[in-house]
Amino acid sequence: MKKSFYLLSVSGFFPDSVCCSGKYSARSFRFYLEILYVKNFKSPVMKIYCKNTRQYISVLGGEKVIDLIPRLGRALPFNPICARVNNKTEDLCFPLFAPRQVEFLGADSPSGRRVYVRSLCMMLYKAVEEVMPGVTLCIEHSMSHGHYCRLMKDGAVVTLTDSDIDLLLQHLTKLRDSDVPFQRKERLSEDAIRVFRNQGLEAKVTLLETLHDLYTTYYRLGSLADSYYGPLAPSTAFIQDFDLRLYKQGFLLFAYGREKTDELLRTNPPQENMYKAFTDQLMFNRVIQVKNVGELNIAVRNRRTADLINVAEAMHDKLLGRISDDILKRRQEGGAGIVMLAGPSSSGKTTTTKRLAIQLMTNLIVPKMISLDDYFVDRDKTPLDEKGDYDYESLYALDLERLNDDLSRLLRGEEINLPTYSFELGRRIEKEKRLKLEDNEVLLIEGIHGLNPELTSSINPDEVYKVYVSALTTLKIDDHNWISTSDNRLLRRIVRDHKYRHTTALDTIRRWQSVRRGEERWIFPFSENADATFNSSLIFELGVMKDYAEPILRQVPRDDVAYAEAFRLLRLLSYFESIPAEQIPTTSLLREFLGGSSFHY
């Protein structure tokens, strides 16, 4: 570069004569710079590796990821909605200023699905603002393959009609057809706070004021601003399918078209038990004045964590006490000789079973426990999954005939010899394990299939009391960003597997989608069969998990595709103030994952 040029800013060089003349606008400077850049540096060309096509693509510095798509032609068999750039999920408008690896993702991928839903949520926020100005949209939690939402005004729930829902749908459709861009902004946090406060988004303001980040990223849709836990689509035209349905005090938001929603609701009607469990927890959150992460952070800084922990643990005890009382009532009526506890991975089933056993004993009922693992069929009879591996999560990996025969005999007062399964040998071995149920005794069985009626098909339904256990997280990041129940359980599993099974976060993340598929098939369809639902989430737990999970997640290598998930979870945890684990009692369900429990596992 000639000496007549000097560094004016990070964007480039300008000659003294141009800068000092005062005759040129910023646009003229930029245009001059572009000519100068090409002239002096010949060609600002970089190579981007497209993982989808396994080829390098030449790009100019500053081009966006979306600009690569037309160059791929028909090599991309789907419509991308986002991309992994160096194994981090980014929006398609991400600018390229250095060589990168890019992998395009469709809306059917886990990351793409999250982008689709987040974008739809901002469209819903825009529609609500246009249809009902002055009303607050609260997206509460996922439920029934959708998301439960309520509209609030002056602290009260707004009663909706079918006409209101139709009007919101019309505005969503208009937004989609207008192809309005989601504009990404990165501004000083103090400016973002001012924007959000002007829009009445106080939960976002509270969170940002507790984080103290210098810069904040948010999006604009027309004149409306909002922030989301992850990237959005380039524009509203990418969000083609959606539906709204009135439900209880609010409505369900679906990221599907009307035909698909009809099918989902026909095969999986709204989950009444789950709705009640969520609603009860939301009321509890309001009582303790911690409804979102910002309020939790304030409570931590004000040294209220001990109170929060004590109250949350007492709530668990109270819920288990109610379930125990219900079992006692059923026992007095001649039923409930067997209590089944089921739920998805890392929901805390084992500790819940042990704590329920204590509650039963306070009702003078003696619990006896057996493991469904001992009823596995021999390995050569175990079903295979789609990859040809042994599918131990299948219902048919269990010897249902032997199980039903043993349970029937126990209920008749007979003595049985329990089976023992050897995972090393892959078959059942016989040991002396005698069991008989007395009049004041009940059989507790924990397992993922406990709610499936086929598991105990030969048993009188009145004899089986079913408990569904799941971490139904109700703490929200803010009014438009919820914390996924699945993410909560995944973090529990990452911490537990690392501590007790010496498994890396990389391996746990890689297996998680397979675990989720098993849950969708074998657990969630039967959740409404439960006589009681126990919400095992604790409002403070992610603050405690933070110090345990972050070091493990940082070990996930950046060159592995699982890094995108690790990075996303690290970002979630970054919103939380740390809570010392020393304050957690040894009987807490959280100890099942952290260690230090007074229970034996």
Buried (B, 14 or more C-beta within 10 A) or exposed (E): EEEEBEEEEEEBBBBEEBBEEEEBEEEEBEEBBEEBBEEEEEEBEBEBBBBBBEEEBEBEEEBBBBBBBEEBEEEBEEEBBBBBBBBBBBBBBBEBEEEBBBBBBBBEBBBBBBBBBBBBBBBBBBBBBBBBEEBBBBBBBBBBBBBBBBBBEEEEEBEBEEEBBEBBBEBBEBBBEEEBBBBBBEBEBEEBBEBBEEBEBBBBBBBBBBBEEEEBEBBBBBEBBBBBBBBBBBBBBBBEBBBBBEBBBBBBBBBBEBEBBEEBBEEBEBBEBBBEBBBBBBEBBEEBEBBBBBBBBBBBEEEBBEEBBEBBBEBBEEBBBEBBBBBBEBBEEEBBBBBBBBBBBBBBBBBBBBBBBBBBEEBEBEBBBBBBBBBBBEBEEBEEBEEEEBBBBBBEBBBBEBBBEBBBBBBEEEEBEBBBBBEEEBBBEEEEEEBEBEEEBBBBBBBBBBBBEEBBEEBEEEBBBBBBBBBBBBBBBBBBBBBBBBBBBBBBBBBBBBBEEEBBBBBBBBBBEBBBEBBEEBBBBBBBBBBBBBBBBBBBBBBBBBBBBBEBBEEBEEEBEBBBBBBBBBEBBEBBBEBEBEBBEEBBBBBBBBEEBEBEE
